[in-house]
Amino acid sequence: MTGTDKPRVVRVAAWLTLALAPAGLLLLIVGILEVQWWGSDGSKRLLALLDSINNEFGIEPPALLRTREGAIELIILGLFCLAYASLGIWLLRGRLWARTWALAAGAVAALAGLIGVGADSTESHTLADYYAKLNGSVIGDHIPQVKALLYPGWYSWAEDIAQGLQVILSLAAFVALAYAVISHGDFFTGGRAVDAPPDEWDSALSRVRESSRRQREADADES
């Protein structure tokens, strides 16, 4: 199979990999915005107000955005996804090293995204619950003060969209590439001489394909 003869499943895997670029860019932008907010005077005044309410009335502060360290993690994940997405170009060219790196990067990106989304979804101290507790107490008038110092509401929406998009695309790209490697492993031979020699993965795939061929032939003979 030549480099210009690209199976459909390979093209799908490559384009899904390339689609990680906008998701990575969105993660990067959201992370930078959150880092800036955490460094602002408004965030410091808000944290001081929440601590004061907690100390005086025993109402625990809500979970806000990710911490500053969490925002930096978003930036790192965004850069990682941008680098991962660039492998799509080389997947279309049938490069062995791109195939190997894309499978590894896809697994890491999907796992990191799932961990982040899972941690966020299990958070119980939400802003809505916090406002409800303030309304049910004698200090409901503190709500406007909290809202005045809070980050823009679309920050959390953008974070959720970026994380969800990254997880979905990472999983889709990984599954599509794995299927492409199994069904069209011979495509990833372009530039073998300059890219890499046959590895254990190639040998394993060859054995699987040979075993499948023999099984089909045996089934045909029996019928």
Secondary structure, DSSP 8 states (H G I E B T S, - for coil): --TT---HHHHHHHHHHHTHHHHHHHHHHHHHHHHHHHTSHHHHHHHHHHHHHHHHH-------S--HHHHHHHHHHHHHHHHHHHHHHHHHTT-HHHHHHHHHHHHHHHHHHHHHHHHHHT----HHHHHHHHHTSTTGGGHHHHHHHS--THHHHHHHHHHHHHHHHHHHHHHHHHHHHHHSGGGTTTTHHHH----HHHHHHHHHHHHHHHHHHHHHHH-
